[in-house]
Amino acid sequence: MPITFAIIKESKNPPDRRVVFSPSKCREVIKNFPDARIIVESSAIRIFPDTAYQAVGIEVKQDVSEADVMLGVKEVPINTLIQNKKYFFFSHTIKKQPYNRDLLQAILDKKIELYDHETIKKKNGHRLIGFGRYAGLVGAYNAFRALGLRDGLFSLPKVETLADLDAVKVALDKITLPQHIRIILSGTGKVAHGAKEILDHLKISEVPDANYLTRTFTEPVYCLIDVMEYNRRIDGKAGNKYEFYKDPSGYESDFMKYAKVSDMFIAGHFYGNSAPYLFTREDARSPHFNINLVADISCDIDGPVASTIRASTIAAPFYGYDPKTEEETSFDAEGTITVMAVDNLPCELPKDASEGFGDMFLDAVIPAFFNGDNDGILERARMTTSEGTLTARFTYLQDYVDGKD
């Protein structure tokens, strides 16, 4: 059965230049799935101009309401939602975000089938698509940009001024890091591995946990830590990662042992509800807390990373956190913790991020439309029905929709 997909215009402010499919990826979809048709809503801000799509034979239109499936990146403004359609985008509603309650209510009212990109998962719950790698890449780059600016060591250009990831790496090749710097990187997912890619490109030596905590070094080093490295059981018994994921209530943070010997912290972990904070405001006041620069890619406000008191922006990515007053200061003020907490980092690398996202979306999602969804990809991801109700998997959002949560 033929299906028409529409690449919709990104309308949220600040503007987002990313897209689900590049022009070449659109052609690949059509080649691999003859029953697929793609149309593109005209956009003046998209990283790939309208002419690039037209050059490969993809129709660009002002009105794409004829499409069956709408493909976007960020939240779709309520006034542009078309009833009775299927939509894919990051809705930022699955954690009951108060600022998007109206959006989910409107989706239900318009009897739209919503598939949030975050809900596209394997049977085991692992996410299949996302921009995590690019958040990690840009976040780690920004950490070194902040270091260079703050300490007068070097000047790195903003990522958004560079053409692509290759240009980012060329810029990094021109800097020299302090020999004493010690960096802790948290996480094991796509975000952390994106950050690791930058650290490895800089030829910073990765050292194991035990050596990092006990040895001195005469070269830049980093240590990659997972939840069982920075959390411990309160009763002193051996911890278990899967036990922790299921119920972290019996655990407490053990992050301070790293904070004592680190200069920079790159936060690339996923923080689960009710898990211990990595470090608190009280921890940051400790004379033993040595970290003076935090690149919080995860960016949970007033959460597990105490210095992240607000999100920063691509335009102004850095601010300072004074652990004594617990207030914001200049990012280069004396005694402050320099913070990078941009919450839309992949927007700075729109071409590479779009191309990488398109690879994943074509591989994981598009086949499900033409094979009867035999792996259950669409059914697991579908949040709302064409009858205007939440699907069984997402009924936990009903109180949120009703304004009771």
Buried (B, 14 or more C-beta within 10 A) or exposed (E): EEBBBBBBBBBBEEEBBBBBBBBEBBBBBBEEBEEBBBBBBBBEEBBBBBEBBEEEEBEBBEEBEEBBBBBBBBBBEBEEBBEEBBBBBBBBBBEBBEEBBEBBBBBBEBBBBBBBBBBBBEEEEEBBBBBBBBBBBBBBBBBBBBBBBBEEBBEBEBBEEBEBBEBBBEBBEEBEBEEEBBBBBBBBBBBBBBBBBBBEBBEBEBBEBEEBBEEEBEEBBBBBBBBBBBBBBEEEEEBEEEBBEEEBEBBEBBBBBBBBBBBBBBBBBBBEEEBBBBBBBEBBBBEEBBBBBBBBBBBBEEBBBBBBBBEBEBEEBBBBBBBEEBEBBEBBBEEBBBBBBBBBBBBBBBBBBBBBBBBBBBEBBBBBBBEEBEBEBBEBBBBBBEEBBBBEEBEEBEEBBEEEE
